[in-house]
């Protein structure tokens, strides 16, 4: 019965879009299928969704292969270049969409899923996985940045907590002064930590809030612009935090949560996903809006994992069915959010998940509104460039050097020159 | 006596016979593996180094002949730096490891209390996967790691180690040496044990002291294993990848951007396989030169 239902659904989809039906593989297949999904980071991110789907669809099983984020790009590159057809779906980091789509690593899902997704998915999330007017992945999660603080340490130091109201967000300059004051008064190890402080994801909104460019410009987004005055000012300020001992230098960024949990720092600039992680740890904490540059415009990063379909897969139709369920139904959206700490991109469940986070801890009033505001108003995507991977690689190196004490202005000039040379190879 | 056909007689005269066929049969898997896993990929890399793949369609390749090589030597922001870093690293690491391995080998061939135990202790690091060793050292050398805690206890200021452009390369040398010394020591212990006792006894009877015996007897007779250790160690360190990938990602300021990490970055992070292939060919040339040197050194001692 179920087999017939699945087949009928797949056939309906195929009939409705005849042109695509010719391109999509697996349409009309009746036998049981096992979909292979190359995933990332933690099995629990997609585990509950896969379990819920498999329980309801025994004819389309899903096997998940989890790859650490640090190796994700290398593995995808190697497997897609060899036209590997042993997997059907792959996790997509949105800023890499352009690079992967331009090289034929992703299937255009617009004709078959575009209309449905527009009704249920955050438009900013859809924008992040669109390249050349084509939709290359199904956004599952979204993210934003927040400032987490330790209320006990702030109270001991006599410092008022920063506001969760995005209209009253604290500035980086005021926060730096407060972090220094608390560190000195309470003899703490540090004043502030950044949980992804090595990445462009976390640094981009700071640089742009200071008036810096997005980093890649021009008609093809292949012209670097990382050594303007605002970039240099913002990155010098950021490097200064480490030089002054206010932020932890020489400690892996994966350890920043532990530093906050151990009470070694009063502030942690981090993604919204940490709320649920910290709740699990039973830690008392407060949430404030992500800071902005003094006199600048507030920006926050956004986007999180999406799922794409392998162009060489033999079961694209079945993969599309799973993705449609995940992104356009409440059941799929809640299953995706069950264990993942990320904000869902599925609008049917986004606020429900935020409200659950808010009510699970005291003093998080306003969190739902903050997340909704940031992902729709201050969200800034990373550059949608085919050269983003090269850009991100170079930024990471330059940023780590600045964190470790290299002069920011000189290092950004060097990064600009290196990016110009590297990106000139893209043709 | 039976008559043998001329071909069989010729094979027998050449010493081939059935053994010849059996020999080829036994070598065939190794030769096949060598061809498929080494020779063919090297030839593909050589051909592709003269072409440039389109970024947008990697199957579309145009002949650019020596352009990739010219780019590496004249425009690449990182290639020459990675060569410089790798050569510095190889010279220092090979010297440190060889001298340390020789001193340890000399120590461990002496009779003493629990020598096998101490020898095993020195050898243990080689039994640990390099990636694990790198992670352990990376943790120890963190700003808040155990090494800095020990230094601070001794009244010495905490050191940046892997975070400093002045210390990162030497910190990697330390890690690589900790891993490698025990391995190379084993070859030198075998070499030392091969030196006939009667030669040493004759030297002693002629009144040679410990130093004179070392320089006039031990070292010359140890030339062959020493040559192997130096050459094999050079190749191993030239192809070093794990410490850069795990400990430093080539930084800070490209001071640990080893050649293999540079090639990996070009191929898998930057997606520029053509440039990576040109770099592989250059590494191959250097490796072949080192191996040729090894054969020459070993032959001159036979």
Interface residues (C-beta under 8 A of the other chain):
Chain A: X73 X74 X77 X78 X81 X99 X102 X103 X104 X248 X249 X250 X251 X252 X386 X389 X390 X393 X396 X397 X400 X401 X403 X404 X405 X406 X411 X414 X417 X418 X421 X422 X425 X426 X427
Chain B: X54 X55 X56 X57 X58 X71 X75 X76 X77 X78 X142 X143 X144 X160 X161 X162 X163 X164 X165 X249 X250 X251 X252 X253 X254 X264 X265 X268 X269 X270 X271 X272 X273 X275
